[in-house]
Amino acid sequence: MIFVTIVTIFLLLLILIVAANREFSPILKILLVGIFIGGLFFAHNPERLDDFALFLGVDAGSDLVFYITSMLIIYAVLVIYHKIVAVNKRVEIVCRHIAISRVIKPK
């Protein structure tokens, strides 16, 4: 029961953080809050997670959580990689602009 209490507090804090964050789009806020509410539901009713996993064709609820977590981590890594590439392109453009503006013209 202590684990469920810790998970509940953690998910409620995440819901508050997402709701208060102004940088997230409304659709992303709704999606994240829905995921966290689902997490709260399954934390308090783990037998329903097993039923949902069987409905999706997975043998156990813990396997389903592992598969979903793996997919979310891979997605997060790809998003971060895309942002790093975008920042590198912007830095390259700024460096080129600075280099061109500081060219010493021959006399």
BAGU-289843 format. One record per residue (C-alpha): residue in three letters; y, z, x. Coordinates in pm, whole numbers, padded with zeros to 5 digits, always signed. Layout:
N
ALAYZX
...
This chain:
107
MET+00000+00000+00000
ILE+00234+00056+00293
PHE+00196-00309+00396
VAL+00286-00427+00045
THR+00595-00206+00051
ILE+00704-00343+00389
VAL+00647-00702+00276
THR+00838-00634-00046
ILE+01138-00492+00140
PHE+01131-00780+00389
LEU+01116-01047+00117
LEU+01391-00880-00086
LEU+01612-00875+00223
LEU+01539-01244+00281
ILE+01631-01319-00080
LEU+01964-01138-00035
ILE+02034-01317+00294
VAL+01961-01658+00144
ALA+02166-01586-00168
ALA+02465-01469+00039
ASN+02452-01757+00288
ARG+02715-02021+00214
GLU+02578-02278+00457
PHE+02264-02351+00252
SER+02279-02612-00020
PRO+02212-02489-00374
ILE+01881-02675-00388
LEU+01764-02516-00063
LYS+01871-02174-00190
ILE+01669-02218-00510
LEU+01368-02341-00313
LEU+01375-02054-00064
VAL+01433-01788-00329
GLY+01143-01935-00529
ILE+00916-01922-00224
PHE+01013-01561-00155
ILE+00958-01461-00519
GLY+00617-01629-00502
GLY+00549-01428-00187
LEU+00642-01110-00374
PHE+00411-01203-00660
PHE+00118-01278-00430
ALA+00181-00966-00220
HIS+00142-00752-00531
ASN-00140-00965-00682
PRO-00358-01094-00397
GLU-00640-01184-00635
ARG-00409-01442-00794
LEU-00361-01598-00451
ASP-00737-01647-00428
ASP-00737-01804-00775
PHE-00450-02036-00678
ALA-00627-02129-00354
LEU-00946-02215-00544
PHE-00737-02424-00784
LEU-00603-02620-00485
GLY-00951-02658-00338
VAL-00923-02401-00059
ASP-01193-02136-00024
ALA-00973-01829+00021
GLY-00614-01723-00029
SER-00577-01625+00335
ASP-00679-01978+00437
LEU-00416-02119+00204
VAL-00149-01895+00354
PHE-00254-02007+00702
TYR-00240-02376+00609
ILE+00100-02348+00442
THR+00240-02142+00729
SER+00114-02396+00983
MET+00279-02681+00795
LEU+00607-02491+00764
ILE+00611-02409+01137
ILE+00546-02773+01228
TYR+00825-02879+00991
ALA+01066-02623+01140
VAL+00987-02741+01494
LEU+01052-03103+01392
VAL+01385-03010+01229
ILE+01493-02818+01539
TYR+01388-03108+01762
HIS+01589-03350+01547
LYS+01897-03128+01573
ILE+01860-03100+01951
VAL+01839-03479+01982
ALA+02148-03518+01763
VAL+02344-03268+01974
ASN+02234-03443+02295
LYS+02363-03775+02159
ARG+02698-03617+02075
VAL+02725-03459+02421
GLU+02646-03795+02578
ILE+02922-03963+02377
VAL+03173-03694+02475
CYS+03073-03721+02844
ARG+03115-04098+02835
HIS+03455-04063+02672
ILE+03567-03811+02936
ALA+03435-04029+03218
ILE+03614-04335+03084
SER+03940-04147+03033
ARG+03938-04017+03390
VAL+03879-04346+03563
ILE+04106-04397+03866
LYS+04253-04742+03845
PRO+04296-04928+04177
LYS+04653-05001+04289
